Amino acid sequence: MKTILGYLLTPIFHLYFGLVLVIFHLPQVLAHKLLGDHARRKVVDALNFCLVKGLHLMGCQIKFSGLDNLPEDRPLIIVSNHQSLYDIPAVVHGFRKHYPKFISKIELGKNLPSISYNLKHGKSALIDRNNGSQSVKEIFKLGRLIQANNYAACIFPEGTRSKTGRVKKFMSAGINTLLRAAPNALIVPFVIDGHSRMMYKGMFPLKFGEKINYTALSPIDPKGKDVEELVTDIQKLIEDKLK
């Protein structure tokens, strides 16, 4: 029965996801132009709430944990495993109090309703993977931004999504750049568990009735720690939680 529901409901879910992005695009633009960034941020929060709740169309059971007691008086660097395109709404919704920004490939800054506008005007770092100096400059600028405003920056140190859910080796360069620019930041390991199982055959069909868990682990103060060792430890913490 779950297999049949997966085939039947996947097109409805994809249609819902796309329509939400299209419907919220104009309100985001108008809120930004007429009322400023705070109003645009509220629209983005509503957008991502709808995207996360849309997983219920696939019978998903969704649980957020560990997010209630994060400090709001220090910048945060969210270090997360990466399983699918559905990871982004979960981060935005879960860390909405901290105004999360992303390190994203530059191609996503164009032609995607709601997403591109939010990346550009939300001051995320849009990096050209073929231009190392540009990437470092943008990530450093993002680090300065979160340092000055106690915002959050999210980085997926695997670089690309893991289709199987198995965590790929974390790369330390982006985290190191953020820490140099935001020396007061705490690191929050964030565990995304379930998206890869839902996408066991890719985009179609999606698996019906999967349990999706989003867990913020205890914050880590990186001061005085070797970055390479720190990144290795964070990867192990996330892998252990997935197990």
Secondary structure by P-SEA (a helix, b strand, c coil): caaaaaaacaaaaaaaaaaaaaaaaaaaaaaaacccaaaaaaaaaaaaaaaaaccccccccccccccccccccbbbbbbbbbcccaaaaaaaaaacccbbbbbcccccccccaaaaaaaaaacccccccccaaaaaaaaaaaaaaaaacbbbbbbcccccccccccccccccaaaaaaaaacccbbbbbbbbccccccccccccccccbbbbbbbbccccccccccaaaaaaaaaaaaaaaac
